[in-house]
C-alpha cells in the first residue's frame, strides 16, 4: 500500500508499507526518508476520518484497523507532524530541527501560535526570512516572504503598529551572516518561550471552550473567563465516555475540583484523554509506566474470543502508543549518535590500516584536525569559534554573539549571570 505523506510546508512524498503493518513501521520509513534516524519519537502521523476530523494514527495498532484504506487500491493520505514539542537545544539532528521549524512556521502563519508582542512578531518574521532567503538584500528585498509571513499575530492583535514592516527589515539586517540552520534554531528558541508552546488544542463549539494540553499541563479557556492552568502534578484522574471528558484535580487552594466538558464528538473526547496521558508520561515521568503501555481495548469479536482465551490478540487495540519519555528519547538519541560516530571512526581506522603508513598517518592527522576544529566551533550558530564561558556554570560552548542572545546555558539550563569572553590560543 502506498502512503502519501505531507509535510507542514505542503511538500508531499510517498512511502510503501504493508496494509497489515502497524503505524510505527510507517513512521520509521517516513523518518528514514527524511534522514531522521534517532529522534522519531517526537513525531506522529495524522489522518482524516470520514467526519473530517484530524486524528493521530496510533503507532502500536495495525493501520488498516484505524484508517479506511479503500480496499488498498488508492494511496493513503497521512500528515507528518510534531507530536511532542521540546526546546531546540534538545534536538541533536539538523534534519529533526528542520522539521520542527517547518511545523513552527506553519503554526505561526496559521495563527495557531501567537507571539507575546509585536516586537516578537517582527523577530519571528525576520528569522523566517533569514532562514529562507539568507541575508537582507536592499536591491532584492524578500517582500514576498514578508507578505506571506504577515499573518503572524500576537496576543494583543488590536494594537498593530504602522511601522511593523520597518521593524522586520531592521531585525533582518541585524541577522547578516547568520546561517539558515542558525536562523531555524533561533526561531524555535523564540517560540519555545511562548505560553502556548507545544499545546494541542481541543475545542467545544457551543459554547466556546478551548482545552489545551501542553508540556506543563492543561489550559482551559472559556469565553469571558480568565484562562486556567492545571499542572500535571495536580491532576487526580481523567476519563472519557462518549462525548464527555471528565477531569478531577486539585485547585490552587488544594481543594478537590472536577471539570466536565462535553466535546463535539466522541473522537475528540477520547483524543483529549489520550493526549493528557501521553503528554504527562512524556514530559513528567522518568519512564513510561507499564499501566500506560499495556492498556488496551477489544472490539466485539475480540471480546467474545477473549472469554475463552484471554491471551488472544484478536481485535486488540492499544489505547496509547507512547514508548519513551522526553529524557529517554534524548539519552537514547545521544547514545546512538555517539555509537554511530565510534563505528565510523573504527571503520575509517580499519581502512587506513590497509593503506601505506604515511598515508594512514596523514589521514589520521587530518581527521584529528577536523574534529578539533569542530570541537572549537560554536554549538549554536556552528559558524564562529568558541570564545565565551558562562558564569556560574563554567560551560564553554558558544561564541560571543550567540552568548549575548541567550539567558540560560544550553547544556545545564542554569541562569547565565555573565558571559565572560575567553582569549583562546590561535588555531
C-alpha positions as a printed NumPy array, in Angstrom:
array([[  0.   ,   0.   ,   0.   ],
       [  1.299,   3.445,  -0.951],
       [  1.093,   6.271,   1.595],
       [  1.255,   9.921,   0.556],
       [  2.968,  11.849,   3.366],
       [  2.528,  15.624,   3.539],
       [  4.956,  17.842,   5.444],
       [  3.944,  21.148,   7.095],
       [  5.31 ,  23.07 ,   4.07 ],
       [  2.858,  21.137,   1.799],
       [  5.644,  19.073,   0.196],
       [  4.347,  15.528,  -0.402],
       [  6.344,  12.318,  -0.811],
       [  5.361,   8.654,  -0.807],
       [  6.401,   5.541,   1.065],
       [  5.215,   1.966,   0.708],
       [  4.034,  -0.132,   3.654],
       [  2.157,  -3.366,   4.197],
       [ -1.545,  -2.662,   4.998],
       [ -1.307,  -5.065,   7.944],
       [  1.739,  -3.314,   9.423],
       [  1.464,  -1.083,  12.486],
       [  1.738,   2.697,  12.39 ],
       [  5.28 ,   2.631,  13.835],
       [  6.547,   0.848,  10.705],
       [  5.154,   3.641,   8.53 ],
       [  6.608,   6.398,  10.743],
       [ 10.05 ,   4.777,  10.706],
       [ 10.011,   4.64 ,   6.886],
       [  8.973,   8.3  ,   6.763],
       [ 11.77 ,   9.328,   9.14 ],
       [ 14.286,   7.205,   7.222],
       [ 13.28 ,   9.003,   4.008],
       [ 13.856,  12.384,   5.711],
       [ 17.156,  11.347,   7.34 ],
       [ 15.807,  11.333,  10.915],
       [ 17.423,   8.27 ,  12.43 ],
       [ 17.185,   8.532,  16.211],
       [ 14.53 ,  11.138,  17.06 ],
       [ 11.359,   9.689,  15.52 ],
       [  9.639,   9.659,  18.938],
       [  8.979,  13.395,  18.692],
       [  6.791,  12.891,  15.601],
       [  3.442,  11.349,  14.762],
       [  1.215,  10.766,  11.734],
       [ -2.239,  12.29 ,  11.342],
       [ -5.119,  11.121,   9.18 ],
       [ -8.595,  12.443,   8.44 ],
       [-11.591,  10.259,   9.324],
       [-14.908,  10.127,   7.489],
       [-16.254,  13.039,   9.592],
       [-13.403,  15.311,   8.56 ],
       [-11.648,  15.153,  11.961],
       [ -7.845,  15.042,  12.143],
       [ -6.709,  12.194,  14.39 ],
       [ -3.326,  10.817,  15.423],
       [ -2.528,   7.414,  13.953],
       [ -1.897,   5.023,  16.839],
       [  1.597,   3.738,  16.098],
       [  1.142,   0.461,  18.009],
       [ -2.008,  -0.66 ,  16.169],
       [ -2.37 ,  -2.012,  12.606],
       [ -3.003,   0.766,  10.08 ],
       [ -5.981,  -0.94 ,   8.415],
       [ -7.873,  -1.11 ,  11.746],
       [ -7.702,   2.659,  12.124],
       [ -7.949,   4.098,   8.615],
       [-10.334,   3.261,   5.805],
       [ -7.853,   2.06 ,   3.184],
       [-10.499,   1.769,   0.39 ],
       [ -9.507,  -1.801,  -0.396],
       [ -5.836,  -0.729,  -0.6  ],
       [ -6.352,   0.5  ,  -4.199],
       [ -5.869,   4.243,  -3.628],
       [ -2.983,   5.828,  -1.696],
       [ -3.466,   6.526,   1.971],
       [ -3.006,  10.212,   2.853],
       [ -1.141,  10.959,   6.078],
       [  0.421,  14.113,   7.514],
       [  3.759,  14.155,   9.359],
       [  3.52 ,  16.434,  12.389],
       [  5.429,  17.156,  15.585],
       [  3.59 ,  15.412,  18.407],
       [  5.867,  16.217,  21.337],
       [  7.496,  19.661,  21.27 ],
       [ 10.831,  20.129,  23.055],
       [ 13.248,  23.115,  23.227],
       [ 15.692,  23.232,  20.274],
       [ 18.791,  22.551,  22.396],
       [ 17.438,  19.011,  22.986],
       [ 17.311,  18.26 ,  19.242],
       [ 20.554,  16.582,  18.189],
       [ 19.994,  16.251,  14.435],
       [ 19.679,  19.144,  11.994],
       [ 17.078,  17.203,   9.983],
       [ 14.89 ,  16.923,  13.098],
       [ 15.312,  20.616,  13.849],
       [ 14.316,  21.478,  10.273],
       [ 11.036,  19.539,  10.574],
       [ 10.321,  21.317,  13.873],
       [ 10.997,  24.632,  12.1  ],
       [  8.593,  23.798,   9.243],
       [  5.842,  22.927,  11.716],
       [  6.505,  26.021,  13.853],
       [  6.458,  28.253,  10.767],
       [  3.116,  26.753,   9.7  ],
       [  1.615,  27.222,  13.185],
       [  2.743,  30.862,  13.313],
       [  1.402,  31.756,   9.861],
       [ -1.902,  29.982,  10.501],
       [ -2.19 ,  31.707,  13.934],
       [ -2.16 ,  28.526,  15.981],
       [  0.814,  30.123,  17.759],
       [  0.703,  33.78 ,  18.836],
       [  3.736,  35.888,  19.754],
       [  3.735,  37.741,  23.061],
       [  4.045,  41.213,  21.467],
       [  4.711,  42.962,  18.156],
       [  8.476,  43.008,  18.742],
       [  8.275,  39.222,  18.92 ],
       [  6.263,  39.18 ,  15.679],
       [  8.917,  41.261,  13.868],
       [ 11.727,  38.997,  15.134],
       [  9.879,  35.843,  14.104],
       [  9.164,  37.113,  10.568],
       [ 12.782,  38.289,  10.213],
       [ 14.054,  34.844,  11.278],
       [ 11.764,  33.158,   8.729],
       [ 13.129,  35.489,   6.028],
       [ 16.739,  34.798,   7.09 ],
       [ 16.127,  31.027,   7.086],
       [ 14.571,  31.057,   3.61 ],
       [ 16.191,  33.958,   1.738],
       [ 19.532,  34.462,   3.524],
       [ 20.909,  37.973,   4.238],
       [ 18.813,  41.066,   3.567],
       [ 19.429,  42.482,   0.092],
       [ 18.248,  46.072,  -0.38 ],
       [ 18.228,  45.618,  -4.176],
       [ 16.063,  42.49 ,  -3.986],
       [ 14.258,  42.559,  -0.615],
       [ 12.231,  39.408,   0.175],
       [  8.882,  41.223,   0.177],
       [  7.045,  38.075,  -0.922],
       [  8.288,  36.291,   2.219],
       [  7.361,  39.275,   4.385],
       [  3.887,  39.258,   2.852],
       [  3.47 ,  35.51 ,   3.303],
       [  4.517,  35.733,   6.95 ],
       [  2.491,  38.908,   7.608],
       [ -0.355,  36.808,   9.034],
       [  1.8  ,  36.077,  12.107],
       [ -0.058,  37.654,  15.01 ],
       [  0.413,  38.408,  18.692],
       [ -1.798,  38.066,  21.756],
       [ -2.871,  41.72 ,  21.554],
       [ -3.812,  41.849,  17.872],
       [ -5.698,  45.147,  18.186],
       [ -2.601,  47.363,  18.51 ],
       [ -0.855,  46.503,  15.231],
       [  1.912,  49.133,  14.715],
       [  2.16 ,  51.113,  11.477],
       [  5.936,  50.615,  11.268],
       [  5.858,  46.792,  11.538],
       [  7.498,  46.313,   8.117],
       [ 10.347,  48.653,   9.094],
       [ 10.852,  46.706,  12.326],
       [ 11.031,  43.449,  10.356],
       [ 13.616,  44.889,   7.949],
       [ 15.693,  46.268,  10.847],
       [ 15.722,  42.869,  12.571],
       [ 16.532,  41.117,   9.282],
       [ 19.536,  43.402,   8.707],
       [ 20.863,  42.591,  12.202],
       [ 20.96 ,  38.905,  11.235],
       [ 23.511,  39.42 ,   8.481],
       [ 25.865,  36.431,   8.267],
       [ 23.58 ,  34.121,  10.254],
       [ 23.368,  30.633,   8.734],
       [ 19.997,  29.253,   7.746],
       [ 20.301,  26.438,  10.281],
       [ 21.059,  29.01 ,  12.995],
       [ 18.006,  31.076,  11.97 ],
       [ 15.831,  27.968,  12.291],
       [ 17.328,  27.308,  15.739],
       [ 16.62 ,  30.847,  16.956],
       [ 13.054,  30.77 ,  15.625],
       [ 12.424,  27.572,  17.622],
       [ 14.117,  29.218,  20.604],
       [ 11.776,  32.202,  20.218],
       [  8.581,  30.123,  20.143],
       [  9.719,  27.836,  22.975],
       [  9.299,  30.863,  25.271],
       [  5.633,  31.318,  24.267],
       [  2.866,  30.397,  26.697],
       [  1.114,  28.122,  24.174],
       [  4.295,  26.315,  23.048],
       [  3.632,  22.635,  22.357],
       [ -0.091,  22.795,  23.149],
       [ -2.557,  20.524,  21.395],
       [ -5.934,  22.268,  21.277],
       [ -9.338,  20.64 ,  21.736],
       [-12.455,  22.786,  21.499],
       [-16.182,  22.714,  22.008],
       [-18.013,  24.924,  19.523],
       [-21.131,  25.784,  21.554],
       [-20.366,  27.386,  23.932],
       [-16.766,  28.201,  23.02 ],
       [-14.479,  26.225,  25.338],
       [-10.819,  25.584,  24.493],
       [ -8.793,  22.902,  26.269],
       [ -5.062,  22.888,  25.553],
       [ -2.709,  20.076,  26.558],
       [  0.966,  21.063,  26.633],
       [  4.313,  20.264,  28.269],
       [  3.319,  21.759,  31.638],
       [ -0.292,  20.691,  31.966],
       [ -3.812,  21.579,  30.846],
       [ -5.044,  25.04 ,  29.875],
       [ -8.786,  25.767,  29.983],
       [-10.096,  28.897,  28.278],
       [-13.771,  29.809,  28.35 ],
       [-15.36 ,  32.897,  26.834],
       [-15.262,  35.938,  29.168],
       [-13.362,  33.942,  31.805],
       [ -9.725,  34.037,  32.864],
       [ -7.504,  31.312,  31.422],
       [ -6.911,  28.486,  33.883],
       [ -3.772,  26.31 ,  34.051],
       [ -3.859,  22.888,  35.726],
       [ -0.417,  21.335,  36.142],
       [  0.09 ,  17.602,  35.647],
       [  1.056,  17.228,  39.326],
       [ -2.4  ,  18.467,  40.399],
       [ -4.377,  16.011,  38.255],
       [ -6.065,  13.241,  40.277],
       [ -7.878,  11.36 ,  37.499],
       [ -9.102,  11.754,  33.92 ],
       [-11.642,   9.76 ,  31.919],
       [-13.756,   9.953,  28.772],
       [-17.12 ,   8.415,  27.931],
       [-18.609,   9.04 ,  24.518],
       [-18.519,  12.845,  24.026],
       [-17.926,  13.639,  27.696],
       [-14.486,  14.234,  29.196],
       [-14.156,  14.363,  32.983],
       [-11.181,  15.618,  34.98 ],
       [-10.594,  15.633,  38.739],
       [ -7.792,  17.835,  40.061],
       [ -6.53 ,  19.9  ,  42.989],
       [ -7.283,  23.618,  42.737],
       [ -4.969,  26.457,  43.821],
       [ -6.314,  26.281,  47.392],
       [ -5.7  ,  22.49 ,  47.448],
       [ -9.376,  21.565,  47.146],
       [-10.559,  18.623,  45.04 ],
       [-12.314,  20.027,  41.962],
       [-13.941,  18.363,  38.981],
       [-14.33 ,  19.541,  35.407],
       [-16.734,  18.031,  32.887],
       [-16.665,  19.058,  29.227],
       [-18.944,  17.734,  26.513],
       [-16.961,  17.935,  23.278],
       [-18.211,  17.933,  19.689],
       [-17.574,  14.189,  19.152],
       [-16.571,  11.009,  20.942],
       [-13.305,  11.009,  18.962],
       [-12.433,  14.435,  20.378],
       [-13.158,  13.298,  23.954],
       [-11.057,  10.129,  23.646],
       [ -8.268,  12.084,  21.899],
       [ -8.193,  14.59 ,  24.785],
       [ -7.933,  11.766,  27.328],
       [ -5.178,  10.15 ,  25.281],
       [ -3.269,  13.447,  24.865],
       [ -3.262,  14.153,  28.622],
       [ -1.995,  10.672,  29.487],
       [  0.692,  10.593,  26.795],
       [  1.973,  14.13 ,  27.397],
       [  2.047,  13.631,  31.146],
       [  4.121,  10.472,  30.679],
       [  6.396,  12.097,  28.081],
       [  7.191,  15.354,  29.89 ],
       [  6.834,  14.489,  33.589],
       [  7.866,  10.844,  34.098],
       [ 11.254,   9.171,  34.222],
       [  9.935,   6.123,  32.338],
       [  6.585,   5.195,  30.806],
       [  4.655,   3.057,  33.28 ],
       [  3.536,  -0.408,  32.198],
       [ -0.045,   0.547,  33.133],
       [  0.076,   3.031,  30.24 ],
       [  1.831,   0.848,  27.664],
       [ -0.305,  -2.249,  28.37 ],
       [ -3.735,  -0.555,  28.359],
       [ -5.905,  -1.857,  25.52 ],
       [ -9.492,  -2.35 ,  24.355],
       [-11.129,  -5.023,  22.17 ],
       [-13.801,  -4.91 ,  19.525],
       [-16.909,  -7.088,  19.872],
       [-15.408, -10.103,  18.106],
       [-12.22 ,  -9.896,  20.157],
       [-14.2  ,  -9.586,  23.394],
       [-16.123, -12.794,  22.672],
       [-12.922, -14.702,  21.812],
       [-11.168, -13.386,  24.951],
       [-13.827, -15.08 ,  27.115],
       [-12.363, -18.43 ,  26.055],
       [ -8.767, -17.314,  25.508],
       [ -7.514, -14.279,  27.445],
       [ -4.163, -14.299,  25.614],
       [ -5.762, -13.883,  22.19 ],
       [ -4.679, -10.78 ,  20.25 ],
       [ -7.809, -10.816,  18.069],
       [ -9.486,  -7.396,  17.994],
       [ -6.922,  -5.984,  20.427],
       [ -6.2  ,  -2.255,  20.147],
       [ -3.73 ,  -0.403,  22.342],
       [ -5.051,   2.873,  23.743],
       [ -1.669,   4.658,  23.944],
       [  1.351,   4.466,  21.644],
       [  3.988,   6.284,  23.703],
       [  7.218,   4.317,  24.068],
       [  9.697,   6.715,  25.705],
       [  9.749,   9.836,  27.848],
       [ 11.448,  13.09 ,  26.843],
       [ 14.569,  12.208,  28.822],
       [ 14.725,   8.693,  27.369],
       [ 14.406,   9.969,  23.793],
       [ 17.256,  12.443,  24.295],
       [ 19.524,   9.934,  26.077],
       [ 18.861,   7.182,  23.507],
       [ 19.471,   9.535,  20.575],
       [ 22.703,  10.867,  22.065],
       [ 23.912,   7.338,  22.809],
       [ 23.028,   6.118,  19.3  ],
       [ 24.738,   9.067,  17.606],
       [ 27.853,   8.516,  19.73 ],
       [ 27.94 ,   4.802,  18.88 ],
       [ 27.476,   5.573,  15.171],
       [ 30.37 ,   8.032,  15.252],
       [ 32.55 ,   5.45 ,  17.056],
       [ 31.625,   2.817,  14.467],
       [ 32.515,   5.197,  11.612],
       [ 35.807,   6.053,  13.289],
       [ 36.625,   2.347,  13.736],
       [ 35.776,   1.685,  10.093],
       [ 37.945,   4.6  ,   8.98 ],
       [ 40.833,   3.305,  11.1  ],
       [ 40.491,  -0.166,   9.571],
       [ 40.559,   1.316,   6.085],
       [ 43.568,   3.418,   6.981],
       [ 45.391,   0.343,   8.287],
       [ 45.119,  -1.278,   4.881],
       [ 46.923,   1.633,   3.191],
       [ 50.52 ,   2.776,   3.396],
       [ 51.744,   4.006,   6.767],
       [ 52.449,   7.56 ,   5.617],
       [ 49.021,   7.913,   4.023],
       [ 47.406,   6.472,   7.148],
       [ 49.216,   8.952,   9.401],
       [ 48.223,  11.828,   7.117],
       [ 44.516,  10.881,   7.176],
       [ 44.611,  10.373,  10.918],
       [ 46.153,  13.8  ,  11.454],
       [ 43.676,  15.408,   9.069],
       [ 40.763,  13.741,  10.853],
       [ 42.054,  14.842,  14.255],
       [ 42.403,  18.393,  12.998],
       [ 38.844,  18.327,  11.634],
       [ 37.485,  17.006,  14.926],
       [ 39.45 ,  19.645,  16.837],
       [ 38.082,  22.45 ,  14.659],
       [ 34.526,  21.101,  15.082],
       [ 35.029,  20.911,  18.848],
       [ 36.12 ,  24.554,  18.923],
       [ 33.153,  25.75 ,  16.837],
       [ 30.12 ,  27.43 ,  18.465],
       [ 27.457,  24.782,  19.133],
       [ 24.634,  27.263,  18.449],
       [ 25.498,  29.001,  15.162],
       [ 28.022,  26.304,  14.076],
       [ 29.985,  29.071,  12.367],
       [ 32.127,  31.193,  14.724],
       [ 34.751,  29.865,  17.1  ],
       [ 34.039,  29.325,  20.804],
       [ 35.272,  32.289,  22.857],
       [ 32.869,  32.665,  25.828],
       [ 32.408,  30.976,  29.199],
       [ 29.083,  31.013,  31.05 ],
       [ 29.157,  32.047,  34.691],
       [ 28.411,  30.462,  37.142],
       [ 28.128,  27.023,  35.432],
       [ 31.523,  27.433,  33.57 ],
       [ 30.353,  25.709,  30.363],
       [ 32.214,  26.767,  27.201],
       [ 30.029,  26.088,  24.148],
       [ 29.276,  29.381,  22.382],
       [ 30.739,  32.374,  20.596],
       [ 30.372,  35.938,  21.906],
       [ 27.463,  36.778,  19.551],
       [ 25.363,  33.722,  20.485],
       [ 26.219,  34.013,  24.194],
       [ 24.755,  37.533,  24.213],
       [ 21.412,  36.219,  22.895],
       [ 20.635,  33.534,  25.477],
       [ 19.689,  33.675,  29.151],
       [ 20.203,  30.028,  30.114],
       [ 23.046,  27.603,  29.458],
       [ 22.033,  25.211,  26.606],
       [ 23.694,  22.28 ,  28.408],
       [ 22.578,  22.541,  32.051],
       [ 19.808,  25.205,  31.77 ],
       [ 21.426,  27.291,  34.541],
       [ 20.65 ,  31.017,  34.52 ],
       [ 23.61 ,  32.917,  32.999],
       [ 24.687,  35.809,  35.212],
       [ 27.603,  36.717,  32.924],
       [ 29.108,  35.567,  29.622],
       [ 32.848,  36.138,  30.01 ],
       [ 34.983,  36.415,  26.865],
       [ 37.841,  33.913,  26.562],
       [ 41.112,  34.532,  24.762],
       [ 41.961,  31.128,  23.307],
       [ 45.304,  30.197,  21.715],
       [ 45.48 ,  30.951,  17.976],
       [ 44.373,  27.968,  15.846]])
